[in-house]
């Protein structure tokens, strides 16, 4: 056997037992102080004598086991927990975000359309899916709500997404990712997963986005306050639409009544005109007959017997 250098740890194998991960380490010639330090630092569970000057260390490397059955490294978990605390203290403008209670690797976000943009008044729901290697690898980014800028439920190709691991910076946080997403959303640069629509279409989708999000159970459960706001907004719009429809119906009835009244009056006027003309004709004929009668009588009287 080749003797290893002092103070070195050579990993010979790895095995998973239950929910814990163990690593088998072979070491030689480690002084007692270094050994004690290693016990504290590497959480060594036990030391098995192998031969003089050689020991086998069994190290416990803690992992977090989620309810989904998947294992998440403590590095990703701790980093995402820190990001969540940071984003709650210092929220990203126009954006609300939170991880799923059952899986810290999946975050959901809600973007409020910024003012003076076609997205103003809209509410856009999406998600970030982080790899277990985060923060050393970037997340996948999805948009769920129809918006007119990105395809729905499709991985978006951005410099901060898993499409470009070469440009990813491990120092970037969840806040950085969401800020970059919002910035790219209000721009017009095309990318894989983007679409081109008119401003009118974007505004129509912004109006309909509130009602659309209420159909998503994850949205309503993860963001209850925003869900209640959306519910009130949708109900108010339905009441206004109903009142407008009823008002429009009343106006239509009045219009039909006026048209019918006008038709009747027009008919009456027509009948009056015809009746007046007939009367005048009869009067003229009567005068003519009377004049002819008088003339005939006078002529008869004037003739000698």
Secondary structure, 3 states (H helix, E strand, C coil): CCCCCCCCCEEEEEEEECCEEEEEEEEECCCHHHHHHHHHHCCEEEEEEEECCEEEEEEEECEEECCCCCEEEHHHHHHHHHHHHHHHHCCCCCEEEEEECCEEEEEEEEEECCCCCCCCCCEEEEEEECCCCCCCCCCEEEECCCCCCECCCCCCCCCCCHHHHHHCCCCCCHHHHHHHHHHHHCCCCCCCCECCCCHHHHHHHHHHHHHHHCCCHHHHHHCHHHHHHHHHHHHHHHHHHHHHHHHHHHHHHHHHHHHHHHHHHHHHHHHHHHHHHHHHHHHHHHHHHHHHHHHHHHHHHHCCC
